Amino acid sequence: MTYKPPFTRTPRGAPSAGPAALRRANLSLVLRELRDHTSLSRAHIAEATGLHRATVSNLMAELLERRLVREVGVEHVGAIGRPRRAVALHGAHVGALGMEINVDYIAVHGTDLSGRVLVERRVVYDAMGSGPDSAVRRLGAVAKSAVETMRRTGAVPAGIAVAVPGLVDVTRGVVTLAPNLYWHGLPLADQLSAMLDPLSMPVQVDNDANLAALAEYTSGVAAGTPYLVYLTGEVGVGGGIILGGELLRGADGFSGEVGHLPVDPNGTQCGCGRIGCWETKVGLAALVRAAMPEQAYGLPGMPVPDPGERVADIARGLASGDRRMMTAVAQVGEWLGLGGSILANLLNPGVIVIGGYFASLAEWLLPHAQDQLQRLVVAPPAAQCRFVASTLGFGAASRGAASMVVNHIIDDPTTIMDSPPRPAPY
Ligand SMILES: [Zn+2]
């Protein structure tokens, strides 16, 4: 399958900007080719990038010396062609740390430059009830622990990206509003950087659904589908929209807030303050309230259970034919299909990938959702849009966050090649 990977841009700096910019652009071109293929010969790289073979050889010598690529054997071309040595992305010493903070957990996904997973974990945490100060402290502690684990494998993270369920000003790293966390105008990138000060690594913040959509597009069940919508199925519901192979950010970076589509003027109040938002119908809190009201979110004195355990309880009930749960999941499935039909009418995606708890309960939700979508979409071809369950689980956003860090390194590899060695963190 061939497709344009996300974050593919014209290399920064035009050749006329000078030799440093030219080198940076060329290094980025070469690494990008290697990211998108398992391995390539220098001749193939020259052909794909349009660079002269001698230039590719020089760049490759530098990348090999920096251990960002490695020789992986011999590529034979044709029956009589001269064997060519192939290279692949390496960078085992360069880490990329992706994190996600959500209502009831913090997730971590750390890789090296080639995407090899070095650390992956989810910590149950009541971010909703803790307030921003405690939550940022906890996020920082989890980040430090992950960095330590990665360093033990020999990788020093070159950056951290954090996924947040809310509106994010990505240029400033400020969470404008995360209604389900009660965060408002939180300068998360600055606060986290200050906590990790001795590590001096850049921190980026982005919306969780955007990052999960990137993860789905690059390595998920519908990877490479150029018109794809991803839905987070948590207490809140967000959307990440890939159009023509690119993440849609909108004029101000706030596209994809599908959880707040007003679908029921007579509905209940949403965390955002409005009435009848889609997530009040299909979010995990709505399902739990209908399926097992004695364990509803927000009841006084209730400990925060692992969301996976809560969903597993519901799955067990459904498997045993619990009527209340069957009714609850059918209702949520129909609302899922109604909202999906709005997206299909508006954007005409080929696939709507459902993540989080939606994926865990897909076998019960999807028949209702798919029927409703087909009934409500106007153009017959657009009604072919399929709901597909994500296979990335709760880790999709943190995985996308790590790949965003990798993409940024590949956009400008000189940031790690030319910087002095980092001080020890502790
Ligand atoms: Zn809302």
Residues whose N, C-alpha, C, O or C-beta is under 5 A from the ligand:
A	BS01	ZN	G259 H260 C270 G271 C272 R274 C277
